[in-house]
Amino acid sequence: MRLVKVIPLLEDPKAVSKLILESLSDSVDILDADAMAVLLIERLGKVGCKTVLRLVERAVATTQSICKVDALTGILDDLAGDEGTAERLCETI
């Protein structure tokens, strides 16, 4: 029998910041991690670990001259727009 662990969704910015720092400390400093964590929770409410890491990695990868938090804001804006479009165009069965 295979044991499956379920990790609950994160809803505390401190927990999200800790995840970001422990996973991406080479790319993100503590100030950016804290600001990104607050932004993620404000915009998404609860969020999974993989989602946090994917979004932050994308923000880090797209930053050259702009702030990582600004990059994440743009990504979350796109995500909200994509979800709104999908809700209007797709029927859930």
PASEBA-1860 file (N, C-alpha, C; in nm, 3 decimals):
! residues 93
1> MRLVKVIP> 0.085/-0.117/0.000/0.000/0.000/0.000/0.090/0.124/0.000 ~ 0.052/0.222/-0.081/0.128/0.346/-0.093/0.072/0.452/0.001 ~ 0.161/0.514/0.076/0.120/0.619/0.168/0.119/0.752/0.093 ~ 0.009/0.824/0.102/-0.005/0.952/0.034/-0.013/1.062/0.139 ~ 0.071/1.163/0.123/0.066/1.278/0.214/-0.009/1.390/0.146 ~ -0.096/1.452/0.219/-0.171/1.566/0.167/-0.119/1.691/0.237 ~ -0.074/1.785/0.158/-0.025/1.911/0.213/-0.135/2.014/0.196 ~ -0.180/2.073/0.304/-0.289/2.171/0.294/-0.245/2.297/0.218
9> LLEDPKAV> -0.343/2.366/0.162/-0.315/2.492/0.095/-0.264/2.593/0.195 ~ -0.174/2.677/0.151/-0.118/2.780/0.238/-0.205/2.904/0.233 ~ -0.227/2.965/0.349/-0.305/3.088/0.355/-0.241/3.194/0.444 ~ -0.126/3.161/0.499/-0.053/3.253/0.587/0.068/3.307/0.510 ~ 0.078/3.439/0.493/0.192/3.495/0.420/0.328/3.454/0.476 ~ 0.337/3.435/0.607/0.464/3.394/0.667/0.505/3.255/0.618 ~ 0.408/3.165/0.607/0.437/3.030/0.558/0.478/3.034/0.410 ~ 0.412/3.118/0.333/0.445/3.131/0.192/0.585/3.191/0.176
17> SKLILESL> 0.616/3.292/0.254/0.749/3.353/0.249/0.856/3.252/0.285 ~ 0.831/3.173/0.387/0.927/3.069/0.430/0.949/2.969/0.317 ~ 0.842/2.927/0.250/0.853/2.834/0.138/0.938/2.895/0.027 ~ 0.912/3.020/-0.006/0.988/3.087/-0.112/1.136/3.093/-0.076 ~ 1.165/3.136/0.045/1.305/3.150/0.087/1.377/3.015/0.094 ~ 1.311/2.913/0.146/1.375/2.782/0.157/1.395/2.717/0.021 ~ 1.310/2.749/-0.075/1.318/2.685/-0.206/1.397/2.766/-0.308 ~ 1.392/2.898/-0.297/1.451/2.983/-0.400/1.543/3.091/-0.343
25> SDSVDILD> 1.612/3.060/-0.235/1.693/3.162/-0.168/1.805/3.217/-0.256 ~ 1.848/3.143/-0.357/1.952/3.194/-0.447/1.899/3.304/-0.537 ~ 1.767/3.308/-0.558/1.706/3.401/-0.653/1.623/3.511/-0.588 ~ 1.582/3.491/-0.462/1.489/3.584/-0.397/1.542/3.621/-0.259 ~ 1.542/3.751/-0.230/1.584/3.793/-0.096/1.462/3.801/-0.004 ~ 1.487/3.824/0.124/1.379/3.819/0.222/1.273/3.927/0.199 ~ 1.314/4.047/0.156/1.215/4.153/0.132/1.123/4.117/0.016 ~ 1.182/4.065/-0.092/1.099/4.023/-0.205/1.010/3.906/-0.167
33> ADAMAVLL> 1.063/3.810/-0.092/0.985/3.694/-0.051/0.865/3.735/0.033 ~ 0.886/3.825/0.128/0.775/3.872/0.212/0.670/3.945/0.130 ~ 0.714/4.034/0.041/0.620/4.110/-0.042/0.544/4.019/-0.138 ~ 0.613/3.923/-0.197/0.547/3.828/-0.288/0.446/3.743/-0.213 ~ 0.482/3.700/-0.093/0.392/3.616/-0.014/0.262/3.691/0.017 ~ 0.275/3.814/0.058/0.156/3.895/0.089/0.072/3.911/-0.038 ~ 0.136/3.941/-0.149/0.065/3.959/-0.276/-0.008/3.832/-0.317 ~ 0.059/3.718/-0.307/-0.004/3.591/-0.344/-0.128/3.561/-0.261
41> IERLGKVG> -0.117/3.581/-0.130/-0.231/3.552/-0.042/-0.343/3.653/-0.065 ~ -0.310/3.780/-0.083/-0.414/3.880/-0.110/-0.489/3.849/-0.239 ~ -0.418/3.805/-0.341/-0.479/3.783/-0.471/-0.544/3.646/-0.486 ~ -0.485/3.542/-0.426/-0.534/3.406/-0.446/-0.603/3.347/-0.325 ~ -0.587/3.407/-0.209/-0.648/3.350/-0.087/-0.563/3.235/-0.037 ~ -0.602/3.116/-0.072/-0.524/2.996/-0.038/-0.450/2.952/-0.164 ~ -0.331/2.898/-0.143/-0.249/2.860/-0.259/-0.164/2.738/-0.226 ~ -0.147/2.652/-0.324/-0.066/2.532/-0.308/0.083/2.561/-0.322
49> CKTVLRLV> 0.163/2.475/-0.265/0.309/2.494/-0.269/0.361/2.498/-0.412 ~ 0.316/2.405/-0.496/0.365/2.402/-0.634/0.326/2.529/-0.709 ~ 0.208/2.581/-0.682/0.164/2.704/-0.748/0.252/2.821/-0.706 ~ 0.281/2.831/-0.577/0.369/2.937/-0.528/0.503/2.932/-0.600 ~ 0.562/2.815/-0.601/0.695/2.802/-0.660/0.694/2.829/-0.809 ~ 0.593/2.782/-0.880/0.585/2.808/-1.024/0.571/2.957/-1.053 ~ 0.482/3.024/-0.980/0.461/3.168/-1.003/0.584/3.251/-0.968 ~ 0.647/3.219/-0.856/0.766/3.294/-0.815/0.882/3.266/-0.911
57> ERAVATTQ> 0.900/3.140/-0.951/1.005/3.109/-1.048/0.984/3.185/-1.178 ~ 0.860/3.194/-1.221/0.828/3.268/-1.343/0.859/3.417/-1.325 ~ 0.824/3.471/-1.210/0.853/3.613/-1.183/1.003/3.639/-1.182 ~ 1.079/3.550/-1.121/1.225/3.565/-1.115/1.284/3.554/-1.256 ~ 1.233/3.459/-1.335/1.286/3.438/-1.470/1.258/3.556/-1.562 ~ 1.149/3.628/-1.539/1.113/3.737/-1.629/1.170/3.871/-1.586 ~ 1.234/3.877/-1.471/1.286/4.005/-1.423/1.425/4.031/-1.477 ~ 1.440/4.146/-1.535/1.573/4.193/-1.574/1.592/4.333/-1.518
65> SICKVDAL> 1.498/4.420/-1.552/1.511/4.557/-1.503/1.397/4.595/-1.410 ~ 1.298/4.505/-1.394/1.185/4.538/-1.307/1.191/4.456/-1.179 ~ 1.122/4.502/-1.082/1.116/4.437/-0.951/1.045/4.302/-0.963 ~ 1.090/4.205/-0.885/1.027/4.073/-0.886/0.879/4.082/-0.845 ~ 0.849/4.170/-0.751/0.710/4.185/-0.705/0.624/4.243/-0.818 ~ 0.678/4.338/-0.895/0.605/4.391/-1.010/0.582/4.283/-1.115 ~ 0.682/4.199/-1.137/0.668/4.090/-1.232/0.559/3.993/-1.186 ~ 0.558/3.960/-1.057/0.456/3.871/-1.003/0.317/3.934/-1.014
73> TGILDDLA> 0.307/4.064/-0.992/0.179/4.133/-1.007/0.126/4.118/-1.149 ~ 0.211/4.136/-1.247/0.171/4.119/-1.386/0.126/3.977/-1.416 ~ 0.197/3.880/-1.362/0.162/3.739/-1.382/0.026/3.709/-1.320 ~ 0.002/3.760/-1.200/-0.127/3.737/-1.133/-0.241/3.809/-1.206 ~ -0.214/3.927/-1.263/-0.314/3.995/-1.344/-0.351/3.910/-1.465 ~ -0.251/3.854/-1.532/-0.276/3.766/-1.646/-0.357/3.643/-1.603 ~ -0.321/3.586/-1.490/-0.390/3.468/-1.439/-0.538/3.498/-1.415 ~ -0.566/3.611/-1.353/-0.705/3.650/-1.326/-0.781/3.670/-1.457
81> GDEGTAER> -0.717/3.731/-1.554/-0.781/3.751/-1.684/-0.807/3.619/-1.755 ~ -0.711/3.527/-1.747/-0.728/3.395/-1.809/-0.842/3.318/-1.745 ~ -0.852/3.326/-1.612/-0.960/3.255/-1.542/-1.095/3.314/-1.578 ~ -1.103/3.446/-1.588/-1.229/3.512/-1.626/-1.271/3.473/-1.766 ~ -1.177/3.469/-1.858/-1.206/3.430/-1.996/-1.252/3.285/-2.000 ~ -1.184/3.199/-1.928/-1.221/3.057/-1.926/-1.361/3.037/-1.871 ~ -1.397/3.112/-1.768/-1.531/3.098/-1.710/-1.639/3.140/-1.810 ~ -1.610/3.241/-1.890/-1.709/3.289/-1.988/-1.719/3.197/-2.109
89> LCETI> -1.608/3.133/-2.145/-1.605/3.055/-2.268/-1.625/2.906/-2.249 ~ -1.601/2.859/-2.128/-1.604/2.713/-2.104/-1.717/2.677/-2.008 ~ -1.778/2.566/-2.038/-1.882/2.514/-1.950/-1.825/2.396/-1.873 ~ -1.836/2.399/-1.743/-1.789/2.289/-1.661/-1.896/2.182/-1.653 ~ -1.856/2.060/-1.682/-1.952/1.949/-1.679/-1.923/1.861/-1.561
END
